[in-house]
Amino acid sequence: MYRAGDHTTGLGYYLLANTKFTSQPGYIGRLYGPSLPGNLQYCLRFYYAIYGFLKMSDTLAVYIFEENHVVQEKIWSLLESPRGVWMQAEISFKKPMPTKVVFMSLCKSFWDCGLVALDDITIQLGSCSSPERLLPAPGECTFEQGECAFTQEKRNRSSWHRRRGETPTSYTGPKGDHTTGVGYYMYIEASHMVYGQKAHLLSGSLRGVPGKHCLTFFYHMYGAGTGLLSVYVKKEENGEESLLWKRRGEQSISWLRALIEYSCERQHQIIFEAIRGVSIRSDIAIDDVKFQAGPCADMEDTTQSSGYSEDLNEIEY
């Protein structure tokens, strides 16, 4: 499996479906759970990781199998997922008859087939206590439901702010977010800062892997006085920070995509550092941050990348 380890500890075990080589026709793999008494409310929680499929949709689904009537009902299916990142799912269900939970891995063809991993599967009595909509997993953040696992050392007028719509100052900042155009993004408000002032946005703890990591995000740097946006990796064991990427000065009136490949075998964090430029027209914004295991060449849509080069993508003005 492409994953460096299980979800629980990173050093344990998980279940893996490689349906390309299954003995059953149609490239379908099934995992049946224990029999559950009927007429009770259940909460199913599990973590999954997907890799190798050309299209993610419906590669993993969960069915309820009513034993007495030999009827299967789909209660959940995968729409989209980052590659090689553990994602969480929570499903509440209730059936009058005794049932079994069935995990189904499906390949559309021999050539569009990959690996599906499952870990930390639990079934509990009662409804799942999660909110109506799950927050994005640690591997991805659109800022639609909040700031995900991102933190800041201090919060004040000169910090990173979550916002929707355009920024207050004219001729700088985005008109809307990148995800939908009407959602949320993170940005610095230059009019609340002085020249050279810094704002740091720190990711949650990320697990190291022996190979490559791929970080993608969208950034907006529009305004005559735009300063500097940098990305650092910070090792948790010793606090050492290394520069991965940076952009200086006005880049575009539109959102641009950044794609960064880096190596780190230890627990670490990613830091987004924005530095205010020479004038108030220097708002800087980011959106749709995604962390994935593996080299960027394995990821989808890399042709839209803003580029990665040995000079850290620096553009001087």
N, C-alpha and C positions, 0 to 999 in steps of 0.2 A: 504494500500500500504506500501511496505517496506521502501520507502523513508520517511525521517523525515519531509519533507516539500516540497513546490513547488520550481521551479527553480528561480522564480522572486525575492522573498524575503526570502524564507524559512518558511514563516508563512502563505502563501496564499493558493490558490486553483489550482488544475490541473485536467485534464481529465484522467480517468482510465478505461482501458478495462480489464475485467476479463472474457475472452471468454469461459472458462471452463463451465460456467453456463449460456451461452447465449441460447436464445430460438431457434436460427437458427441452422440448421444442419451443420456439418463439423467444428464446433468450430471456426467460423469466425465472427469477429466483424468489422463493417464498420462505419466510421465517414465521412459524406459528407460535403464539404465546400460550400460556396455560388457560384452561377453561375457567370462565368467570361466571358466577351466579347472576341470573337475570334480575331485572327490575331494581337495579342499584345504579347510582351515579358514580362514574369513575373519572379519574384524571390520569391521562397517559402523558408522560414526559420522556423525552429521549434527545440525544445528540446525534447528529449525522455529519458526514463529510463526503463530498463528491469529487471525483477527478476523472478526467479522460473522455467525457462525453462531448460531442459537438454541440448538442443542445441539451440544456438541463431539464426542461419541463417534462414532468411525469416520469423521470428516471427513478424516482422513489415515491411510493404511495403506501398509505395505511388503510386497510380494510377491516371491517367487523364481520366475522363469520358466525352466523347464527346456526348452531349445531343441529337443532331439531328440524330446521327448514332448508338446510344446505344453501343458504342465501348469503351472498357477500355484498356489503355496502361500502363504497369508498367514503371515508370520513376526512381524509387529508391527502394532498399530493404536492409535490415540489413544483414550484413555478420557476424560481431562479435561485442561484446560490453561488457565492465565491468558491473558487477551486481550492481544495485542500485545507479548508478552514472548518473547524467544528462549529456547527450551528445548532441552536436549540429549537425544539418544537414542543408545544403543549396543546393537548386536545381533550375536551370534555365530551363524554358520551354516556348514553343510557339506553338500554334495550330491555324489552320485557322477557326475552328468552335467554338461556345460557349462551354465552358468546366466547369467541377467541379473537384476539388481536392478531392481524396478519400483516407483516411488512412485506412489500413486494418490490423487487428491483427489476426494472424493465429496460431492455436495450431495443431500440427501434430497428437495428440491423446489426450484423456482425461487425460492420465498419464503424457504426456510431454506437460504441459500447465502451464502458469504463468501469470504474470501481466505486462501490458504495460501502461506507463503513458506518456501523452503529455502535453506540456506547452509552452507558449510564441510563438504561431503560428502567423506568419505574411506573407502576400502576397503583394508584391510591384511591381510596374511597372519597367521594365528594367532588365538587367542581374545582377546576384549576383556579387558583387565586390570582392568576396573572391579569393585567388589564386587558381591555378588549382587543388591543393590538399589541403584539409583542414588540419590544424595542429591537432595533437592529442588533445583530450579534456583534461580538467584539471585532469581527473581521471587517465590518462595514458600518459607515455612519453617513446618513444623509442630512442629519440635524433636524429632521421633520418632527421627531418625538422628543427632542431634547439634545443634550450635548453628549449622549452615549457615555463612554467611559473616559472622555476627555476631562482633564482638570487644569486648574491654573493655580500658581503659587499664591497669587493675590488677585482680588477682584475689585476693580475701581473703574473710574471713567476711562482710564488708559489701558484697560484689559481688552481681551477678545470679547466680542458681544455676539449673541445670537439674534438674527434679525430677518425679517421678510420685507419684500418691497425694496424700493431704492433707499440709498443712504441720504442723510440730511443735507450734505454739502453738494452743491451743483458741480458738474463737470468732473466728477470722480465717483468711484464705486459702481457696483452693478445696479441694474434696474430691477432685477429679481434674482431668485436662486437659479442654480443650474439644473436641478432635478426636474422641476415642473414649471419654473418661471413664476410660480405664486407661492412657493414654499420658503423654507428657512435656509440660512447659511451663516457662517461665522466670519466676522470682519473686525478690523480696527477702525475706530473713528478718529481720523487725524486731527480734527478740530479740538479734541480733548487731550491732545498730546503735544509735546514740544519736539523740536527737531532732534533726531537721534534716539528718541525714547523707544524702548523695546517692550514687546508683549509676547509672552510665551504660552503656547497651548500644548499640553502634554497628553499623549495617548495613555490608555491603560497599559498594564504590563503585558508584553508580548512574548510568547514562548520562542526560544531559539531553535533553529533547525540546522543540520549539518550542511545543507546546500544553500540555495539562494532564497531570498525573500523578494517579493514584488509589491511595491507601494504605488498606488495610483490615486490621484485626486485632481480636482479642477480648481483653478485659481483665477482671480480677477485682479488685474493691476492696471487701472486706468486713472489718469490724472497727471497733469504737468509736473507735479512735485513728488511723484511716487518714489518711495524709498526702496527697501530691500525685503525680500521674502526668502527665508532660508529654512532648510529641513535638516535636522540633526538626529543621529541615533545615540541614545544614552544607555550604556551598560549599567544594569542595576547593581552588579557586584562591586564595582569601584567608582561609579558615577562618571566614568570617562565619556566625553561627548566627541563625536566625529561628524564633520560636515558631509552631507550627502548630495545636496542640491541647493542652488540659489538663483534668484532672478533679481535684477536691479533695474529700477526705472520703469517708466510706462511701457506696457507690453501690448495691450489691445483693449478695445472697448468691449470685446466679447470674452466669454469664459474660455480658458485654454486648458488643455489636459496635460498633466505631468505624469511621467512614468519613471519610477526609480527602482533600480535593482541593487540590492546590497546583501552582504553576508553578516550573520551574527548567530553564533551557536549558543549564546546565553540569554537569559531573561533580559529584556530591554524595553525601552520606551522610544517613541518617535516624538520629536519636539518641532512644532511649527513656530518659527520666530519671525515676527514682523517688526520692522524698524520704520518709524515715521520719517518721511522725507522732508524736503525744504519748505513745503507750504502745506496748507490745509487740504489741498487737492492731492492727497496721497493715501486715500483709503485703500486697504488691501483686504481681499476676501478669499475664502476657500470653501469648498463644498464637495460632497460625494467622495469621502475618503474611504479607500478600500485597502485592507492588508491581506495578502495572499501568500501562501507557501509556494516556493518554486520559482524558477526563472521567468522573467517577464515574457520571454519568447513563447512560453506555453500558454499565455493568457489570451483571451479573446479581444478582438478589436484593437490590436496593438498598432494598426496603421494610423489610428487617430492620435497617437502619442505626440506630445510636444517635443519629444526627443530626449535622448540620454547620451551623454558623451563624457569623455575622460576629463574635460574641463569643468565638470559639475554643472553644465548648462548655463554658465554665467553669461549674461549679456551686459556689457558695460555701455553706459551713456555718458 
